[in-house]
Amino acid sequence: MEPLLIYKALSNETRRQILLWLKNPKEFFDERKYLQQGISFQIGVCVGDIQAKVGLAQSVISSYLLTMQQAGLLESERIGKWTYYRRNEKTIQEFADYIQKEL
């Protein structure tokens, strides 16, 4: 875990919002089309769904997701031509512990 990368990732409101949405994706995204494909939100949420919800260009969203992944906040899984993102709860907990101890 690199705290500076996490601070940078969390310094953007949209990235924080995405992280919040991915905490409980059933509240913010429609899982029916995932279930029809035989997958669920356990693998993550598709980049296209995140992009549609945010309303920014896919290149911007991809950049945001990459920043969060490099910081360790997200994990990704590619299925076919789609990439799905989910929270990395282990790193998020490590960061929470770090803040509690260090700040």
N, C-alpha and C positions, 0 to 999 in steps of 0.2 A: 504494500500500500504506500502510495506517495501522496501525502496530504496536499502538497502544492498543486498537483494535477487535479485533485478532487475539488479544491477551492476554486480553481479556474473553471472547471466544469459547472460548478454550482453558482458561478457569478452571473449566469445568464438566466433570466426569468423563464424563457421558453424551455430551456433544458431542465430547470427545476420542475416546471409543469409536466413535462414528459415523464420525469422520474416519479412524480406523484400519480399520474395516470397509470403507469406500469405497476405501481404498488397494488392496485386492485383493478385490473383491466376490465373486469365484468361490469363495473360501474360506468365506464367511459367508452367502451367499444362493444360492437355487436359480435358475440361469439358464434352465432348460428352458422355463418359461412365457414368458420373454422371447423365446426363440428361436422358439417356436410362433407368436408375434405378429410375427415378422420383425424383431425388434430384439435388441440385445445390451447387455451392461453398458457398452459404450463410450458410450452415451447417458446412463447413470447407473442408479441404483436407485430404484425407485418409493417414494414417501413411505409408502405402505401397508405395504410390506415392511420398511422401516426401523422404522415404528411397531410392527409385530408383533414384531420382534426385541427392541426395547427394552422393550415392555410398558407404555408410558405412553400417556396420551390423545393422540389425533392433534393436538389443539390445542397441546399441549406440544411435541410433536415438530416441528410446523410452525413454532413459535416458535424452537426450537433451530436448525432448518435456515435460517430467515430470518436469525438472528443470524450464523451462519457464512457465509451468502451475502453479507450486508452487509459482513462483515469481509474478503471476497474469497477465503475459503477454499474455497467451493463455487460451482459453476455449476449452473444448472437448465435443463431443457428440458421444454416441455409438449407432450405428444402426446395428442390427444383430450382426455379429461377427467382424465388422469393427469399428474403432474409427477414428473420424474426428476432426481435429484441426482448429481453427480460432483465429484470433487476438482478444484480449480483449481491444477494443479501449478506453474504459473508464479508465482502469488502465494506458494505454500508455499515455493518455492525462493528467492524474493526475501526472504521472512521469515527463512529459514535463513541466508542471506547476511548479512542485517541483524544477526541475533543474533551471528554469528561476528565481524563487524566491530565492533559496538557494545558487546557485553558481554564 
